[in-house]
Amino acid sequence: MKTVATLLSSLLLATVAQANEPAAAAAKPDLGKGGAISTQVCAACHTADGSRGAPANPIIAGQHAEYLAKQLVEFKTNKRKSPVMNGMAAPLSEEDIRNVAAFYASKTAKPGFAKSKDTVALGEKIYRGGIADRNVPACAGCHGPNGSGIPAQYPRIGGQHGDYVEAQMVAFRSGARANGPMMTSIAAKMNDKEIKAVSDYIAGLR
């Protein structure tokens, strides 16, 4: 009886494992399919590899897959507002999002450069030390000393277009972008000069 019970238990475990195999396979991103979505949907604004397109659009090469997927889901559900991206994300399935996010995460972004020598010192001071008298925390605390970020929650920002970073900071401050409560609180305490300075510094961060 003990042998029969052991055999039945083994068969049950094998059946469960087989049943889970398709789900596990489906969960693994397909970079080929992600690349196809990039070519068909994303490349016009983000370039084929997500690197250094127009300054108004973010560099997404090398961005954390978890963060990219989160943003696409929030565009799809209108939690993050964008006339362009809401429409682009709407038809994407959960699998599409996983695949295209993994595709761009697999790329390596090219380094960027700050534009203004006059504001580098101010930008670095804010990035590394914050603004103490207004309780603005150092950007490096969440995004890392070199801007590498933390998957899902905090994006990689080192080398990002300064113009894009500035636009997002202003959007957080005004409430136009509402999918980052922490950034809304931080940007609300910063003036235009400070936002511009730290955004430009981030563009050259590596």
C-alpha positions in Angstrom: 0.0 0.0 0.0 2.8 2.3 0.8 4.4 1.7 -2.6 1.1 2.4 -4.4 0.6 5.6 -2.4 4.1 6.7 -3.3 3.5 6.0 -6.9 0.2 7.9 -7.0 1.9 10.9 -5.2 4.7 10.9 -7.9 2.2 10.7 -10.7 0.2 13.6 -9.2 3.4 15.8 -8.8 4.4 15.0 -12.4 0.9 16.0 -13.7 1.0 19.3 -11.8 4.5 20.0 -13.1 3.4 19.3 -16.7 0.4 21.5 -16.2 2.6 24.4 -15.0 5.1 24.1 -17.9 3.1 26.0 -20.5 2.5 28.8 -18.0 6.2 29.0 -17.1 7.1 29.0 -20.8 4.5 31.7 -21.5 5.9 33.9 -18.7 9.4 34.0 -20.3 9.7 37.0 -22.5 10.2 36.5 -26.3 12.8 39.1 -27.5 12.0 38.3 -31.1 8.4 39.2 -30.7 9.3 42.2 -28.6 11.6 43.4 -31.4 8.8 43.0 -33.9 6.5 45.2 -31.7 9.3 47.7 -31.5 9.6 47.9 -35.3 5.9 48.0 -36.0 4.8 50.3 -33.1 7.6 52.0 -31.1 10.5 52.7 -33.5 9.0 55.9 -35.0 9.4 57.7 -31.7 11.9 55.7 -29.7 14.1 54.4 -32.6 14.6 50.7 -33.3 16.8 50.1 -30.2 15.3 52.7 -27.9 18.4 54.8 -27.9 18.8 58.6 -28.3 15.8 59.5 -30.4 14.2 63.0 -30.2 14.8 64.7 -26.9 11.0 65.0 -26.3 10.8 61.2 -26.1 12.5 59.1 -23.4 15.6 56.9 -24.1 14.3 53.4 -23.2 17.3 51.3 -24.2 18.6 49.6 -21.1 15.6 50.7 -19.0 14.4 48.1 -16.4 11.9 45.7 -18.0 9.8 45.9 -14.8 9.6 49.7 -15.0 8.8 49.7 -18.7 6.1 47.1 -18.2 4.6 49.1 -15.3 4.5 52.3 -17.4 2.9 50.6 -20.4 0.2 49.1 -18.2 -0.5 52.5 -16.7 -0.6 54.1 -20.2 -3.0 51.3 -21.2 -5.3 51.8 -18.2 -5.0 55.6 -18.5 -3.4 55.9 -15.0 -0.6 57.8 -16.8 -2.0 60.2 -19.3 -0.5 60.7 -22.8 -2.5 61.3 -26.0 0.1 59.3 -27.9 1.1 56.6 -25.5 -2.5 55.9 -24.3 -3.4 55.0 -27.9 -0.2 53.0 -28.5 -0.5 50.9 -25.4 -4.2 50.3 -25.6 -4.0 47.3 -28.1 -1.0 45.7 -26.4 -1.7 42.4 -24.5 0.0 41.4 -21.3 2.3 39.2 -23.3 3.1 42.0 -25.8 4.0 44.3 -22.9 6.2 41.7 -21.3 8.0 41.0 -24.6 8.6 44.6 -25.8 9.7 45.7 -22.3 12.3 42.8 -22.2 13.4 43.7 -25.7 14.3 47.3 -24.8 15.8 46.3 -21.5 18.2 44.0 -23.4 19.7 47.0 -25.3 22.5 49.3 -24.1 21.9 53.0 -24.1 24.5 55.3 -25.5 26.0 57.9 -23.0 24.6 61.4 -22.9 26.0 64.8 -22.1 25.0 67.8 -20.1 24.5 71.0 -22.1 25.1 73.7 -19.6 28.4 74.1 -17.8 26.9 77.0 -15.8 24.4 74.7 -13.9 26.4 71.5 -13.6 27.4 72.3 -10.0 23.9 73.1 -8.9 22.5 70.0 -10.7 25.1 67.8 -9.0 24.5 69.3 -5.6 20.7 68.5 -5.9 21.3 65.1 -7.3 23.7 64.0 -4.7 22.6 66.0 -1.7 19.1 67.2 -2.3 17.8 70.6 -1.0 18.0 70.4 2.8 16.0 73.5 3.7 13.0 72.3 1.7 13.3 68.6 2.6 14.0 67.6 -1.0 15.9 64.3 -0.9 18.9 63.5 -3.0 18.0 62.0 -6.3 20.8 59.4 -5.8 18.9 58.0 -2.8 16.4 56.3 -5.1 18.0 56.4 -8.6 21.5 55.5 -7.5 24.8 57.4 -7.7 25.1 56.7 -11.4 21.4 56.9 -12.2 20.9 53.1 -12.6 17.7 53.1 -10.6 15.9 50.2 -9.0 13.7 47.9 -11.1 9.9 48.5 -11.2 9.8 51.5 -8.8 12.7 53.7 -9.8 13.8 54.1 -13.4 17.2 54.2 -14.8 17.8 57.9 -15.5 21.5 58.3 -16.1 22.1 59.6 -19.6 18.4 60.3 -20.1 17.5 63.3 -22.3 17.6 66.4 -20.1 14.6 67.9 -22.0 12.6 64.8 -21.2 13.5 64.7 -17.5 12.7 68.4 -17.2 9.3 67.9 -18.9 8.5 65.0 -16.6 9.5 66.9 -13.4 7.3 69.8 -14.5 4.5 67.5 -15.2 4.8 65.9 -11.7 4.9 69.4 -10.2 1.7 70.5 -12.0 -0.1 67.2 -11.4 -0.3 66.5 -15.2 1.6 63.3 -14.4 0.0 61.6 -11.5 1.5 58.1 -11.4 4.4 58.9 -9.0 3.2 60.4 -5.7 6.8 60.6 -4.4 8.0 62.5 -7.4 4.9 64.8 -7.3 5.9 65.7 -3.7 9.5 66.3 -4.6 8.9 68.3 -7.7 6.4 70.5 -5.9 9.3 71.9 -3.7 11.6 72.7 -6.7 11.7 75.9 -8.8 12.3 76.0 -12.6 16.0 76.7 -12.2 16.6 73.7 -9.9 14.6 71.4 -12.1 16.5 72.5 -15.2 19.8 72.2 -13.5 19.3 68.6 -12.1 17.7 67.5 -15.4 20.7 68.6 -17.4 23.1 67.0 -14.9 21.2 63.7 -15.2 21.7 63.8 -19.0 25.4 63.6 -18.5 25.3 61.1 -15.7 27.0 57.7 -16.2 
